[in-house]
């Protein structure tokens, strides 16, 4: 395919891994006994122009002070621009949500979503299983098609990763026009089951 989308994505992924390394988020969370799990586009290998990194962190309990302490240490290690906390501990999600933005070495802004989930809750392992299924099913050609569609998506149109994956892998969508038609028939409602 033209424009070498795989190469562009690989360069972006290198930058993502540098942010992860610099943040020290993996050793910081593992230091309190948490299980750290990468999910989303970086895990699947289809990170494109939407610069985001998604981690799920599993702990036996949701301790507010402990979570804030770790996030403060992560924030000290990165060029953090914003940090948003959402307490969803009392909902069915049983989680703390952390949404950060930071600048990389090229001064581009990244979004880092760190969701701390209580072990054994409704979504324990849910997204990891979906990522595993997608990685098993996706072909190299489909991966390149997904990257092409992601790079072609205008900045003012928000499309979830799952929409791209389902459209391309399950329904053989090839072009952005086909994707737009597919989305009309499959409206996004939040969490999309695989």
Secondary structure, 3 states (H helix, E strand, C coil): CHHHHHHHHHHHHHHHHHHHHHHCHHHHHHCCCCEEEEECHHHHCCCCCCCEEEEEEEECCCCHHHHHHHHHHHHHHCEEEEEEEEEECCCCCCEEEEEEEEECCCCCEEEEEEEEEECCCCCCCHHHHHHHHHHHHCCHHHHHHHHHHHHHCCCCCCCCHHHHHHHHHHCCCCCHHHHHHHHHHCCCCCCCCC
